[in-house]
Amino acid sequence: MNAATLLLADGTRFDGAGLGTTGIALGEAVFYTGMTGYEEALTDPSYAGQILTFTYPLIGNYGISGTASQHPHACAAGAVIKRLARHPSHYASVQSLGDWLDVQRVPTIVGIDTRALTIALREHGTIAAALAVGDEAIATVEAELTEYAREATTRGLVASVADAYPSGETLGDGRMHIVLVDCGVKKAIIRDLTALGSRVTVLSYEATSDEILALAPDAVLVSPGPGDPRDLGGTVDTLRELVGKTPVFGVCLGHQLLALALGATTYKLKYGHRGGNQPVKDLVHGEVLVTAHNHGYAVDGDSLPAELEATMVNLNDNTNEGFRHRTLAIEAVQFHPEASPGPFDARNVFARWLERAARE
């Protein structure tokens, strides 16, 4: 084992043991509360640029299957674990989590007090951090963190993870044709759409409105992804040009991008919403859903223009969780209907949207 250190921008320091991958991971320190789902979380593109702390004390006990991964490679910048299971036991396991993290070159620290770290993050909010593994990395980590905290940006994060599917690739053979604008799409979204009878063509977040409309889609879905939606001004312009020409649905980052395109504003949350237990009230159907979240930015519900109505609200902090256009087939949700990991409460959101889009 290597020596390892996690350093927060406020000076808080945690020393532990590192795995085989040495070096420094820089990013925002965040935490994930699920007891399971570590394979999906580490490969969730929305965690790009973040050092992911697992609050559950034992991680890795069922290994890595490969089938649960949401992206071809790990997306989180680094991992923080209290205790790592070295000998997993599960029929689908093909590799231990520790071995997989090293193959994926994810700097990882184990053996620290993740409860104390989580409390620190809850007190401070999302904070810049550096995870150093190895003596050489530890010697320079303070200087690296100082520089990162001074110039931290989310620009480039979407480009780093919007590479799971070649632009123009079509998956599924259903009758309804969906163009998916890829800002860092999870495999589970395509799984759910194709299972509902759709044919999905993936296009880059840099695709123009002409390129999208040339495929004659029945509807367009804007995927989740990492970072500040205001970084993607070109994508916002493209979505604005699609308004009134095709049904559009946004998920997570797609929700924020679509809101910007329609005249609303977004802002950075102090803590962010992450994990699989966020309560959301569906204002249209009168339901309360337990939902999966992974985002650090939100749509300002008070900024929604008159032609938009709020459809979802977070019951923890009253932040906007969804909206729809009053006359056009445009809507979006902040949470992840596909979960992976997470609860199944919102699985019918895609089905309801596809039904509405088919009527347009």
Secondary structure by P-SEA (a helix, b strand, c coil): cbbbbbbccccbbbbbbbcccccccccbbbbbccccaaaaaaaccccccccccccccccccccccccccccccccccbbbbcccccccccccccccaaaaaaaaccccccccaaaaaaaaaaacccccccccccaaaaacaaaaaaaaaacccccccccccccccccccccccccbbbbbbcccccaaaaaaaaaabbbbbbbcccccaaaaaaacccbbbbbbbbccccccaaaaaaaaaacccbbbbbccaaaaaaaaaabbbbbbbcccccccbbbbbccccccccccccccccccccccccccccccccccccccccccccccccccccccccccccccccccaaaaaaaaaaaac
